[in-house]
Amino acid sequence: MPPQIFEFAQIPRVDPAANPRVRVRRVRDAGQAPTVGVIYNPRSHRNLGADFDCGVCPHVHIAQPRERGQLPLALTEFAEKGIDLLVINGGDGTVRDVLTCGQAIFGDDWPAIAVLPKGKTNALTVDLGVPDDWTLQDAIEALDHGSRIHRRPMTVSTADEPGKRVAGFILGAGAFTKATQAGQSAHKLGAFDSMVVAVTAGWALLQSLFATRNNPWRQGAPMQIGLGAGNVPMAHSGHGDPAMRQLLFASTLERLPAGIRPFGPLKGGLKLAAIDQISRRSTALIPLVLTGVVKHGLRERGIHQLAATQFSLSIGDQFILDGEAFPAGDYLIEQGPELAFVAP
């Protein structure tokens, strides 16, 4: 059995319809140290439960929420202190939880954000170009002397609770769900970040090449995808069952681990890659598609790469957002507020 992937219902969702708290704003004098709030996840892989040593700097405020339900209080206190920089010390899952809980607190008025790559997966920091050994001091210095990279996370809401949204950067379904489960096993074997992407991608390719059409890796999941505000049905190539997709992958990131390029030439905004129940011959081309060698005739083969302002997803199986599972159901995926991330 693969290790447990936590269910969406366990994540504290917030209602953006509630009025966000007004973030205290202040003007820093020249040379004045910024006020920094740190969300430190001691359970993140590279933290290993160690204490976070930042000295006794009075301008650095550290919160170590032991449960997700404690995040809103910690972020509210940071907003009241008027922080200039929010530092997330953890992996992609910690980023997802902070951005989810922060919607009702910061609204569209977020402070600058820095992410220290301390998790098992750190896809966001790969996109931002943040090195693995980036420290809190590095992030604070980069606030004034580094670069700013703007990204909009995806927000996921259910049809029965449209106002409550979870924020994240990587969404996948079908074989992606199986790959995430395999990735949990790869973590136990010592594979992380780009290595785990390569290991699980290779395993998924082998399963798809040699398994029968009834194998879960090739079968995928029942799903219907509607594009844009008009909810236009995504085209199907006619390969396999039109009610099924072998894989769905969506993200607003522009650079992904292991150098993969699932969206082809598309870069900015919300992007989707979907694969129908394609033939083994087309499956063998997937590595060439991911590296950009094969670019033409993909839709006819059942490989779709496109951008959308938003999309709906009706799915009969679990899907994954930044490492955690959502149950089958009807969802709307949109783009959240533009956030400024601090980078070297």
N, C-alpha and C positions, 0 to 999 in steps of 0.2 A: 504493500500500500504506500502511495506517496505521502509525504508529510502533509499536515493539515494546511489548507489555505483558508484564511478567515473569511467569513461571510460579510457582505456589504452591510447587513443589518447591525453589525457590531460597531460600525464606525459612527461617531457622533455627528449626525447631519445637522446643518443649521439652515435657518430660513432667511434668505436674503431679503425677503419682504419686510422683515423687521428692520427698523431704522438703525443703520450702523452707528456705533459710537463715534463721536468726533475726536479724531486724533489730535492731541495737543501738539501744536507746531511752535517751534522756536527758531530763531536765527542765531547761528553759531558765529561767534567772533573769530577773527583770523587767528589760527593757531589753537583754538579751543578744541578739546577732545570731543568726539561725537558721543552721544548717548547710545549705548548698544544693548539690545535685548537678545539673549541666547536661549533657544530651546534646545536642551541637551537630552538626547535619548541614550541612557546608559545601557539599553539593551541592544543598541546597534552593534553590528558585527565587529567593527574596528575599535569601538569603545570598550568592549569587553567588560562592562560594568565598572570601569575605572573612574575615579573622581576626575572632574574636569578642572585642571589647574590653570587658572587665569590670574593668579595673584590676588591682590586686594584692590583692584582698580575700582574706584567708587562710581565710575561712569559705565561700568559693565554689569548688567543685571542678568543673573542666570536662573532659569527655571528648569526643574527636572520633573516634569509631570510623570507620575507612575502609571497613570491611566489616561486613555484618550479623553475621557470626560473632564479631565482637569485642564486640558489645553485652552478652552475658552477663557477661563479665569486668568491664566498666565498671560495670554495675549492681550486681554483687557488691561491688565496692570501695565504691560509694556506701552499700550496706546496712551494710557493716562500719564506715563512718564515722558511721553513725547520722544520716543526713540528715533534716532536717525538711521539706524541699521538694525535689521532683524537677521540674526544668524541662526541657521538651522543646522544643528550638529547631528547628522544621521543620514540614512539612505533615502531611496525614492519613496518608501512607505511613510517615513517621517515627514517628508516634504508634502506628500498628499494629505496627511492628517492636518498639518499646520495650515496649508492653503484652504482646506475645507472649513476648518473652524474659524479661520481668519476672515472669511467672507462677511460674516455678520458684525465683525468688529471694525475692519478697515474699509469695507465696501470697495470703492474705487480709489481710495486714498491710502495706498500702502506705502510704508517706508521702503527704502532700498533693501534688497534681500541678498544675503550671501549664504552659500551652502557648503558645508565641510563634508567631503565624501567619506562617510564613516559606515555605510551600510553594506550589505551583501551585493546590492546592485545600486549603481549611481549613474544612471543614464543621463540625468539632467546635468550633472557636472561634466560629463563627457561633452555634451553639447556646448556648455559654457567655456570649455577649455580650462577647467580648474584642475590643477595637479593633485595627485593622491595625497601628497604630504602637506597640503594647504592647511595653515593653522589659523586660529582666531586672530592672532596679531596680523597675519598676512591679510585677512579679510578686512580688518579695521583700516589698515594702511591703504588697501585698494579702494576704499570708499571715496577717498579724495584723490588718489593717484593712479587708480586702475582704470578699467573700462566698464562700461555699462552695456549689458545685452538685454534686449527686451523680448519677452516671450509671453504668450497668453496660454494659460492652461486650459484643458478641456474641462467642461462641467457636465456632469451626468445627473439627470433627474428622472424619476419614474413618472409614468402616466397618471398614477393616482395621487402623487405628491409633487406636482410640477414646480412648486416653489422651493423645494429642498434639494440642494445640489451638492455633489461630491466633486472635488477638483483633483485633476491629475494630468499626467503627460503621456502615458502610454496605455492604450486600450487594445485588447486582442480577444479573439474568440475562435472556436473551432479547434484546429490543431495547435493554435497558440495556447489554449488552456492546457492541453496535454503537455506542451513544451514547458510551460510554467511549472507543472507538477514534476516533470523530469528535471527542471532546473533546481528544484528543492533538493532532489537526490544528488545532483552535481555539486551543490553547496557542501553537502556532507563529505564529498570526496575531495574538497578543497578547491573547487573551481568557482571563481567570482568574476564580476564585471564582464569584460570582453571575452574572457575565457569561457565563462558559462554560456554566453551567447553562442560562441562557436561550437561548444560541445552539444548544446541542445539543438541547435540548427542542424548539425550533422546527423544527430540521432533522428530528428524529424524527417530529414531527407531520406535516410535509409528506410525508415518505416513506410514512407510514402512510395518509395520505389519498388519495394518488394512485398508489401502487404496487399491483401485483396481489397476490393472496393468496400467491403463490410468492416474493415479495420477502422477503429475510431480516428486514426491519424488521417486516413484518406476520406472517410465519411464526412467528417466535419460536424457541423451543427445546423439544425433548421433555423433559418433567419431570413427576415425581410428587411431591406435597407431602403429608406426613403431619403432623398437628397434635397438639401436646401429648404427654404421656407415653404416651397410648394410641395414638399414631400414626394418628389418625383422618384418612382421606383428605379433602383440601380439596374442597369442592363445586365443580362445574363448571356453567356456565350452559347448556351445550349449543351455544353458538356456536362453529363451527369444529371442529377435531379435538380430542377430549377428552384426547388424549395430549400435546397441546401447550399451552403458555402463551405468549402474545405477549410478556409482560413479567412479571418478578418483582422486587419491591423490598422490602427489609427494613432496619430500623434501630431502634436504641434511643434515638436523638436525638429531641428534642422540637421544635426549630426548625431548619429547613433553609434552605440558600441560596436566594436569589431569592424567599423567602416562600412557597414551594410547600408544599402540605398534602396529600401523597399518601395519608395515613391518615385523612383526614376529621377527626372530633372526637377520635380516639384520641391520647393524649399519652404517658403513662408506659409503661415496659416495652418488651418486644419486640413490634414491630408489623410487619405484612406488608400489601403491596398487590400484587395479582395481576390481570393482564388476560388474558382468553381471546382467541381470535382473533375479535375483535369486528368489527362492520360499520363502514363508513366513517361512517355517520351517528352511531354511538356514539363513534367516534374524534374527531369534530368537537367533542364535548362535553368532551373531556379537559381543555382549559384551564379550563373552568368547574368541573370536578371538583377540579382542583388548587388553585383559589382558593376553594373552599368554596361556590360559588354553587349548583351542582347537588349535592344530598345524597341524594335519594330514588330508588328504583328502580334503583340501580346494579348490584346483584347480578344482576338479571334481564337487564341489558344486557351482562353479562360482566365487570364491574369489582368486585373484591372488596377490602374493607378490613377487617382483623381483627387481634386481638391474640392471642398465644399464649405459653405458658411456654417452649416450645421447638418446633422443627419439624425434620422430616427432609426431605432433598432428594435425590432420585435424578434426575440430569440427564444428558442426552446431548450436552451442549455445554459450553463454558467458561462460568463465571460469575465475577463480579468482587467482590472484597472490598477496599474502600478503595484502588482503583486498580490492583490486581494480579489476575492471572487464576488461577483454579483449573481444573484439567482436569475433563473429564466423570467422573462417578462417583457414589458414594453418600456422603452427608454428614449430620451431625447438627449443628444450630445451636442453641446454648443461650445463657444469660446468664452472664457472668462475675461476678467479685466487684464489690461496690459501691465505686466510687472517688470520692474527694473532690477535685474540681477547684477551684482557686483562680480567682476572677474579680474584676473591679473592684467 
